[in-house]
């Protein structure tokens, strides 16, 4: 019985150390939020070295686009900041024309990438998880390009005042991708601000 208690204690301490190590890594990262628009009531930690730009979308009332650019999106990228692989789109409820039902219909299946329908993002699956009490729906798609296969993940979540969608494009099955790992930590730092 004592041996079992010791094993449980060791496992619990190991999990606690792992979780605190993840927290410590992001604790030095800058907080990001759009303070000038209270309806966009989220914040997250921005990985060091990432570039960021955001603004309301012209001709689309209630929509904001946030572009996040890590130094490299893949281990094979030669020039820093040459590609953008993370985007956040926010829609203010009651102002934007965004439809959650239409969004789920589109992202929950293959997505046509060409008018003739020959190219499409192949639907790989959908799962749901929680980050700091925020329900996140993740949709995964596979895109085949001349440069290789790309994993497009779409993360949807909402607050009382807005809908949010992260879209990431990372090489499919690429191990040791620092940008993808940092995005996972960024997502785990997501919080509501109100």
N, C-alpha and C positions, 0 to 999 in steps of 0.2 A: 504494500500500500504506500509506504514512504517513497519507494522508488518511482512509482507512478506519479506521485505529487511532485517529486523533483523534476521529472521529465516535463510535466505540464508547466512548471515554473520556468524551466530553461526555455521551452518553446515560447512561452508568453513574453519573457524578457527579450528573446531574439526578435520577435515580431515588433515589440515596442522600440527596440534599437533601430530596426529597419525603417519604421515609420518616422521616428524622430530624425533619422539621417536625411530622409526625403524632405521633411519640413525645414531642416537646417539649410539644405541646399537652396531652397527658394526664399528663405527669410532675408537673404541679401539682395534678392532681385527687386527692382522697382515695382511699385504698385501702379496699375493702369486703370483708369476709369475716365468716362467722359463727363466731367463735372458740369459743363455748361448745359447739359440736357438731363435733368433729373429723372425723366422717364426711362433712361438707359441706366438702370440701377444695379449694375454689376461692376465687379472689379476682379482683376487677376494679376498675377505676377508676370512680368515680362523678362524673359531670359536675357542675360547680359550680351551685348553685341548685336541684338536684333534691332532692325530699323522698324519704325512704325509711322503710319500716316493715317489720318482719319478726317472725315468731313461728311456733312449731309449730302445725300445724292441729289445732284441737279435733276430737276424735272420729275422727281419721285418723292412727293411729300411724305414725311415720317420715316424715311429710310436713311440709314447711315452706313457707310462702308469704311471698314477698318482693314488696312493692309499691314500684315506682319511679315517682315523679310529677314529670315535668319541668314547668317553669312553664307552657309551652304545648305541646299535642300537635299543633297545626296553626297555620298562619299566620293563620287566620281566627278562632281562639279569642279571645274578648274578655276573659275573666276568668282571671287566673293561677291555676293549680292546681285548676281546675274539673273537669278530666278526668284519668283514669288511663289511660295508653296503653301501659305496659310492666309486665309481671309476670314474676317468676321463681318457678317451682315446683320444689322439690327433694324427692326421694324417697330415703330411706336404704335401700340394698339389704339384704334379709334382715329388714327391719322393716316397710317399707311394702308394701302389696298391689299396687303399680304393676306393670303388665305391659308390657314394651317391645314385644312383638309386637302386642298389642291397640292400643297407642298408634299404632304405624306403620300398622296397618290403618285406624284411624279418620282419622288426619291425611293419609293418602295418597290420599284421595278427597274427594268433596263431603261436607260435614259438615251434617247437619240442624240447623236452628235453631228449628224449631217441631215440635210433635207431629204435626201433619197433613202435614208434609213439604213445605209450600208454600214455606217460606223455608229457604235453605241457604247455607252458605259454599261458593262454587264453587272447586274445586281448580284452581289455575293451574300448579302444577309443584313439583318436588322437586329440590334439588341438594345436593351435599356439598362441604365445604371444610375446611381446617384452620386453627386459630388456636393458635399456640404449642404445636404437637404434639397438640392436642385435635381430634378429628374432630367436626365439627358438621354435622348434617342440617337443612336448612332446607326447610320446606313453606310455600308461599304459597297464600293463599285470597283471593277477592274477595267482599266482603259489600256488598250493595246496601241502603242505608237511605234514609229520607226526607231526611236531611241530605246525602246524597251517597254515593259509593262509598268503601269502606274496604279497605285492604290489610292483611290479618291474616297475619303471618308467625310461624311457630312454629319455634324453634331448639332442637333436641334434641342433648344431648351427655352423656357419662357419664365417671365416674372409677371406680376400683376399688371405691369404697364407696358411690357414689350416682349417681342419674339426675337430670338437670337439664333444665328446659324454660323458655326465654324465650318469651313471647308478646307481640308488639307489634301495635298497631292504629293505623295512621297513614292519613291521607287518601290515596286512590289517585292516583298521578301528580301529587302536589303538589311543585313545585320549591321549593328554598330552605327546606326544613323543618328548622329547627335541631335540634329534638328527634330527628328521624330520623337526622340527621347525627351528633349526639352519641351516639345509641345505637350506631351503627356503630363509632365510636371506642371506646365502652365494651366492645363485643364483641371488638374487636381487642386489648384490654388483658387479656382473660381468661387466667388461668393456674391450673395446679394448685398447691396449696400443700404437698403431701406427695408 
